[in-house]
Amino acid sequence: MAKWLQNVKIETDYIKEGSFISGTNTQVVDLFIENDEVSKTRPHQKRQDGYEKVDGQGYLILPGIQEKHCHFDKSKLGASWRPITPAASIVERFTKEIEELNELDVAFSTRMKKLIEKERRHGVSFFRSHIDVHPKVGQKFLQQTIETLQDYKGMFASQLVAFPQHGMLLSNAYEDVKTALTNGADLIGGVDPTVLDGNTEKSLYQTFDLATQFNAPVDIHVHERGEEGKKTFYELLKLTKESHWQNKVTISHAFGLNDFIGNERKEFFQQLVDQQISVISSVPLNGVIPPLEELRQFGVDVSLGCDNVYDSWSPFGNGNVLEKLNRYAEIFNITTQDGLTDCLELVTGKKIVGDNLWLQEGDEATFTLVDSSCSAEFVARQSKVCSSYYKGKLVFSS
């Protein structure tokens, strides 16, 4: 049903005192929403025209928040507390994980919903989740994820990544991943083809073979460092070029980008830009953080995600991607008005202040209302999310 969302504040441009940017100018507007879109915008007025009117209470309007890296199938939320069991290697960790998840007395859908609800309280209206797909679990987690998502139809957008966590080659997961792409997965994932699979070329060939068969983007976990990491990165670059998969490849974590130095660093980062390869980070606390701000300065598309939220890998995580954004700004010493405003793009995919307003007539009506004077304050002070709209529908209110 068509309606007006009235009395919301949108940032228009920066306030400058000489060369110092001291704030942002804002305008109070009304948005006319119909057919899932913002069909009209106007300066705020109290004109009566017969349509439903919703008072935005002067809150700041921002793009919908995106969770670009999570794992619906791994969270133990709702289960009794248990510390992380020791594991000597990644293989031992993911082997134990299956047993631990099977032993939980809380249903898959309950745990998944608890994670979703935690994130939605922080304004999330888009999820990209990796879902384990390999011979030891088959399609079980994927099917349970798809079934649970039916309960949220029309409340947020989502993408599912078929994730052969136990190694594409090591676990012989090719057929399972292929089936997953047939059964509803949107992207193809992977993990450490050099270290885990032991054959970089074959592992990534199988990944891109499936990607091109199903026209599926790639989002691959790469934790590898040093020469092993470089081998993976260069092979990803090569296959992206050969497959014409520009703007369809994402490297998650990408720790080894720290290990490029000098001219090789500049040349490789530029090639990431040229091939439109993006990077997603969870901004971990363990010190292995890629040079994310340097990548952004080159022009690489960088996004953030929560990753672990109380699972077999970490006892931490609160499902707040905005906290990750705040951590990002602090780590990279982003303290200026324009810097803080600009880095909101990491969790929205949109530039907030620029040549044109981020919200235009004809755009999808997916946005968040926050109790903040400006987006810079929102990032720095982690201001309250008051409500979220998805395609014009109110889907969360505090």
C-alpha positions as CSV (number, residue, x, y, z in Angstrom):
1,M,0.0,0.0,0.0
2,A,1.3,3.4,-0.9
3,K,2.3,5.7,1.9
4,W,4.3,8.7,2.9
5,L,7.3,8.4,5.3
6,Q,7.5,11.9,6.6
7,N,10.0,14.0,8.6
8,V,13.2,12.1,8.0
9,K,16.6,13.7,7.9
10,I,19.0,13.1,5.0
11,E,22.6,14.4,4.6
12,T,23.2,16.5,1.5
13,D,26.8,17.9,1.7
14,Y,29.6,18.8,4.0
15,I,29.9,21.9,6.2
16,K,33.4,23.5,5.7
17,E,35.2,26.0,7.9
18,G,38.0,26.8,5.6
19,S,39.7,23.5,4.8
20,F,38.2,21.8,7.9
21,I,35.1,19.7,7.4
22,S,33.1,20.3,10.6
23,G,29.9,18.5,9.8
24,T,27.2,17.7,7.3
25,N,24.3,19.7,6.1
26,T,20.9,17.9,6.3
27,Q,17.5,18.3,4.8
28,V,14.2,17.1,6.4
29,V,12.2,15.3,3.7
30,D,9.2,13.2,3.0
31,L,9.4,10.0,0.9
32,F,6.4,8.6,-1.0
33,I,6.7,4.8,-1.1
34,E,4.8,2.6,-3.6
35,N,5.6,-0.6,-5.4
36,D,8.6,-1.2,-3.1
37,E,10.2,2.0,-4.3
38,V,10.7,5.6,-3.3
39,S,8.7,7.2,-6.1
40,K,8.8,10.8,-4.8
41,T,10.8,12.9,-2.5
42,R,9.9,16.4,-1.3
43,P,10.9,18.8,1.5
44,H,8.9,18.0,4.6
45,Q,5.4,19.4,4.7
46,K,2.2,18.5,6.5
47,R,0.0,18.6,3.4
48,Q,-3.0,16.1,3.5
49,D,-3.5,14.0,0.4
50,G,-5.4,11.0,1.6
51,Y,-2.4,8.6,1.8
52,E,-1.2,6.9,5.0
53,K,1.5,8.9,6.7
54,V,4.3,7.6,9.0
55,D,6.2,10.0,11.1
56,G,9.9,9.4,10.9
57,Q,10.4,11.6,14.0
58,G,13.3,13.5,12.5
59,Y,15.6,10.5,12.5
60,L,18.5,10.3,10.1
61,I,17.9,8.0,7.2
62,L,20.7,5.8,6.0
63,P,21.0,2.9,3.4
64,G,20.1,-0.6,4.6
65,I,22.8,-2.3,6.6
66,Q,24.5,-5.3,5.0
67,E,25.9,-8.4,6.7
68,K,28.4,-9.6,4.0
69,H,29.9,-12.6,5.8
70,C,28.2,-14.9,8.3
71,H,27.5,-18.6,8.8
72,F,23.8,-19.4,9.5
73,D,24.6,-23.0,10.0
74,K,27.4,-22.7,12.6
75,S,26.0,-20.6,15.5
76,K,25.3,-22.2,18.8
77,L,23.1,-19.3,20.0
78,G,20.4,-20.7,22.3
79,A,22.5,-23.6,23.4
80,S,24.0,-23.9,26.9
81,W,27.4,-22.2,27.3
82,R,30.4,-24.4,26.4
83,P,34.0,-23.0,25.8
84,I,35.8,-23.7,22.6
85,T,37.3,-27.2,22.5
86,P,41.1,-27.4,21.7
87,A,42.1,-28.2,18.1
88,A,45.6,-28.5,16.8
89,S,44.7,-27.7,13.2
90,I,41.9,-26.4,10.9
91,V,41.2,-30.0,9.9
92,E,40.7,-31.1,13.5
93,R,38.6,-28.0,14.2
94,F,36.1,-28.6,11.4
95,T,36.0,-32.3,12.1
96,K,35.1,-31.7,15.7
97,E,32.6,-29.0,14.6
98,I,30.2,-31.6,13.0
99,E,30.1,-33.7,16.2
100,E,29.5,-30.6,18.3
101,L,26.6,-29.3,16.2
102,N,25.0,-32.7,16.0
103,E,25.1,-32.9,19.8
104,L,23.3,-29.7,20.4
105,D,19.8,-29.9,21.9
106,V,18.7,-26.7,20.1
107,A,17.2,-27.1,16.7
108,F,19.0,-25.7,13.6
109,S,16.2,-23.3,12.8
110,T,16.1,-21.9,16.4
111,R,19.9,-21.2,16.4
112,M,19.7,-19.6,12.9
113,K,16.8,-17.4,13.9
114,K,18.5,-16.2,17.0
115,L,21.5,-15.1,14.9
116,I,19.2,-13.4,12.4
117,E,17.3,-11.6,15.1
118,K,20.5,-10.4,16.7
119,E,21.6,-8.9,13.4
120,R,18.2,-7.4,12.5
121,R,18.3,-5.4,15.8
122,H,21.3,-3.6,14.3
123,G,19.5,-2.7,11.1
124,V,20.6,-5.6,8.8
125,S,18.4,-6.0,5.8
126,F,20.8,-8.1,3.7
127,F,22.7,-11.3,4.6
128,R,25.3,-13.3,2.8
129,S,25.8,-16.6,4.5
130,H,28.2,-19.4,3.8
131,I,26.6,-22.8,4.2
132,D,28.7,-26.0,4.6
133,V,28.3,-28.3,1.7
134,H,30.5,-31.5,1.5
135,P,30.1,-35.3,1.7
136,K,29.9,-35.4,5.5
137,V,26.9,-33.1,5.7
138,G,25.5,-33.3,2.1
139,Q,22.7,-30.8,1.5
140,K,21.4,-31.0,5.1
141,F,22.5,-27.5,6.2
142,L,21.5,-25.8,3.0
143,Q,18.0,-27.3,2.9
144,Q,17.5,-26.3,6.6
145,T,18.7,-22.8,5.8
146,I,16.3,-22.4,2.9
147,E,13.4,-23.8,4.9
148,T,14.1,-21.4,7.8
149,L,14.4,-18.4,5.4
150,Q,10.8,-19.0,4.3
151,D,9.7,-17.6,7.7
152,Y,11.4,-14.3,6.8
153,K,10.0,-13.9,3.3
154,G,9.7,-10.2,2.5
155,M,11.8,-9.1,5.5
156,F,15.3,-9.0,4.1
157,A,17.4,-10.1,1.1
158,S,19.9,-12.9,1.3
159,Q,22.5,-14.8,-0.6
160,L,23.7,-18.3,0.2
161,V,27.2,-19.5,-0.6
162,A,27.8,-23.2,-1.2
163,F,30.9,-23.6,1.1
164,P,33.1,-26.8,0.9
165,Q,34.7,-26.0,4.2
166,H,36.5,-29.4,4.4
167,G,38.3,-28.6,1.1
168,M,37.0,-28.9,-2.4
169,L,39.6,-31.6,-3.1
170,L,40.4,-32.8,0.4
171,S,36.7,-33.8,0.9
172,N,35.9,-34.5,-2.7
173,A,33.1,-31.9,-2.5
174,Y,32.7,-31.1,-6.3
175,E,29.4,-33.0,-6.7
176,D,28.0,-31.8,-3.5
177,V,28.7,-28.2,-4.4
178,K,27.3,-28.7,-7.8
179,T,24.1,-30.1,-6.3
180,A,23.9,-27.2,-3.9
181,L,24.1,-24.7,-6.8
182,T,21.2,-26.6,-8.4
183,N,19.3,-26.6,-5.1
184,G,19.3,-22.9,-4.3
185,A,22.8,-21.7,-3.5
186,D,23.6,-18.4,-5.1
187,L,27.4,-18.3,-4.9
188,I,30.3,-20.8,-4.8
189,G,32.8,-20.7,-1.9
190,G,36.0,-22.4,-1.0
191,V,38.8,-22.3,1.5
192,D,42.7,-22.2,1.3
193,P,43.2,-24.1,-2.0
194,T,47.0,-24.2,-1.5
195,V,47.3,-25.2,2.2
196,L,44.2,-27.3,2.6
197,D,43.7,-28.9,-0.8
198,G,47.4,-29.0,-1.6
199,N,46.8,-28.3,-5.3
200,T,46.0,-24.6,-5.9
201,E,45.4,-24.9,-9.7
202,K,43.1,-28.0,-9.5
203,S,41.1,-26.7,-6.6
204,L,40.5,-23.3,-8.1
205,Y,39.9,-24.8,-11.5
206,Q,37.0,-26.8,-10.1
207,T,35.7,-23.7,-8.3
208,F,35.6,-21.6,-11.5
209,D,34.3,-24.6,-13.5
210,L,31.2,-24.7,-11.3
211,A,31.0,-20.9,-11.2
212,T,30.9,-20.6,-15.0
213,Q,28.5,-23.5,-15.3
214,F,26.0,-21.9,-13.0
215,N,26.8,-18.3,-13.6
216,A,27.6,-18.1,-9.9
217,P,29.9,-15.5,-8.3
218,V,32.8,-16.7,-6.2
219,D,33.4,-15.9,-2.5
220,I,36.4,-17.8,-1.2
221,H,38.0,-17.9,2.3
222,V,41.7,-17.3,2.1
223,H,43.6,-17.4,5.4
224,E,46.9,-18.4,3.8
225,R,50.0,-16.3,4.4
226,G,53.4,-15.8,2.7
227,E,54.2,-17.6,-0.6
228,E,51.2,-20.0,-0.1
229,G,48.9,-17.0,0.0
230,K,50.5,-15.3,-3.0
231,K,50.1,-18.5,-5.0
232,T,46.4,-18.6,-4.3
233,F,46.0,-14.9,-5.0
234,Y,47.8,-15.0,-8.3
235,E,45.8,-18.1,-9.4
236,L,42.5,-16.3,-8.5
237,L,43.6,-13.3,-10.5
238,K,44.5,-15.6,-13.5
239,L,41.2,-17.4,-13.5
240,T,39.2,-14.3,-13.0
241,K,40.8,-12.9,-16.2
242,E,40.4,-16.1,-18.2
243,S,36.8,-16.7,-17.1
244,H,35.8,-13.0,-17.6
245,W,34.6,-13.1,-14.0
246,Q,35.2,-9.5,-13.3
247,N,33.0,-8.1,-10.5
248,K,32.1,-11.7,-9.6
249,V,35.0,-12.7,-7.3
250,T,35.3,-11.9,-3.6
251,I,38.2,-12.9,-1.3
252,S,37.1,-13.3,2.3
253,H,39.6,-12.6,5.1
254,A,42.6,-12.2,2.6
255,F,45.2,-12.2,5.4
256,G,48.0,-12.7,3.0
257,L,47.6,-9.4,1.3
258,N,49.8,-8.1,4.1
259,D,52.7,-10.0,2.6
260,F,52.9,-8.1,-0.7
261,I,55.6,-5.4,-0.5
262,G,57.1,-2.7,-2.6
263,N,56.2,-2.6,-6.3
264,E,54.6,-6.0,-6.2
265,R,52.2,-4.7,-3.6
266,K,51.2,-1.7,-5.8
267,E,50.9,-3.8,-8.9
268,F,48.9,-6.6,-7.3
269,F,46.5,-4.2,-5.6
270,Q,45.9,-2.4,-8.9
271,Q,45.2,-5.7,-10.6
272,L,42.5,-6.4,-7.9
273,V,41.0,-3.1,-9.0
274,D,41.3,-3.8,-12.7
275,Q,39.6,-7.3,-12.3
276,Q,37.0,-5.9,-9.9
277,I,37.9,-8.4,-7.2
278,S,36.4,-7.4,-3.8
279,V,37.6,-8.2,-0.3
280,I,35.4,-8.9,2.8
281,S,36.8,-8.8,6.3
282,S,35.5,-9.5,9.8
283,V,38.2,-7.1,11.2
284,P,39.4,-9.8,13.7
285,L,41.0,-8.9,17.0
286,N,43.9,-11.4,16.6
287,G,46.0,-9.0,14.6
288,V,45.7,-10.6,11.2
289,I,43.9,-7.7,9.4
290,P,44.6,-7.1,5.7
291,P,45.6,-3.5,4.7
292,L,41.9,-2.7,4.2
293,E,42.1,1.1,4.1
294,E,45.1,1.0,1.7
295,L,43.0,-1.4,-0.5
296,R,40.1,1.1,-0.4
297,Q,42.4,3.9,-1.4
298,F,43.5,1.9,-4.5
299,G,39.8,1.5,-5.3
300,V,39.2,-2.1,-4.2
301,D,35.6,-2.8,-3.1
302,V,35.9,-3.7,0.6
303,S,33.0,-4.8,2.9
304,L,32.7,-6.1,6.4
305,G,30.9,-9.0,8.1
306,C,30.5,-10.5,11.5
307,D,31.7,-14.1,10.7
308,N,31.7,-16.0,13.9
309,V,29.0,-15.5,16.5
310,Y,29.4,-18.0,19.3
311,D,30.2,-21.2,17.3
312,S,32.9,-23.9,17.4
313,W,35.5,-21.5,16.2
314,S,35.0,-18.6,18.6
315,P,33.1,-17.9,21.8
316,F,32.8,-14.2,20.9
317,G,30.6,-12.2,18.5
318,N,27.4,-10.3,19.2
319,G,25.9,-10.1,15.7
320,N,26.6,-6.4,15.4
321,V,28.3,-5.5,12.1
322,L,28.2,-1.9,13.2
323,E,30.6,-2.7,16.0
324,K,32.9,-4.2,13.3
325,L,32.6,-0.9,11.4
326,N,33.4,1.1,14.6
327,R,36.4,-1.2,15.2
328,Y,37.6,-0.6,11.6
329,A,37.5,3.2,12.0
330,E,39.4,3.0,15.3
331,I,42.1,0.6,14.0
332,F,42.7,2.6,10.8
333,N,42.5,5.9,12.8
334,I,39.6,7.3,10.8
335,T,38.5,10.3,12.8
336,T,37.5,13.0,10.4
337,Q,33.9,13.9,9.5
338,D,34.3,12.8,5.8
339,G,36.4,9.8,6.7
340,L,33.8,8.4,9.1
341,T,31.0,9.2,6.7
342,D,32.7,7.6,3.9
343,C,33.5,4.3,5.7
344,L,29.8,3.7,6.2
345,E,30.0,2.4,2.7
346,L,31.7,-0.7,4.1
347,V,28.4,-2.0,5.5
348,T,25.9,-0.3,3.2
349,G,27.5,-0.5,-0.3
350,K,26.6,3.1,-0.9
351,K,28.4,6.4,-0.6
352,I,26.5,8.6,1.8
353,V,27.7,12.1,0.9
354,G,28.9,12.9,-2.6
355,D,27.8,14.5,-5.9
356,N,24.3,13.0,-5.7
357,L,22.1,11.9,-2.8
358,W,22.4,8.1,-2.2
359,L,18.6,7.9,-2.2
360,Q,16.9,8.8,-5.5
361,E,13.4,8.6,-6.8
362,G,13.0,5.1,-8.3
363,D,15.4,3.4,-5.8
364,E,14.3,0.5,-3.7
365,A,12.8,1.6,-0.4
366,T,15.3,-0.3,1.8
367,F,16.8,1.9,4.5
368,T,17.4,2.4,8.2
369,L,16.4,5.2,10.5
370,V,18.9,6.0,13.3
371,D,19.0,8.4,16.2
372,S,22.0,10.4,15.1
373,S,22.8,13.9,13.8
374,C,24.9,12.5,11.0
375,S,26.4,9.3,9.7
376,A,29.9,10.2,11.1
377,E,28.4,10.3,14.6
378,F,26.5,7.0,13.9
379,V,29.8,5.3,13.0
380,A,31.9,6.8,15.8
381,R,29.3,6.6,18.6
382,Q,27.4,3.5,17.4
383,S,24.1,5.4,17.7
384,K,20.8,3.5,18.1
385,V,19.1,1.9,15.2
386,C,15.4,2.9,15.5
387,S,13.8,1.1,12.6
388,S,14.5,-0.6,9.3
389,Y,12.5,-0.8,6.1
390,Y,12.8,-3.4,3.4
391,K,11.2,-2.6,0.1
392,G,9.0,-0.1,1.8
393,K,7.8,-2.4,4.6
394,L,8.7,-1.7,8.2
395,V,10.6,-4.9,9.3
396,F,12.2,-3.8,12.5
397,S,11.4,-1.2,15.2
398,S,13.0,-0.7,18.5
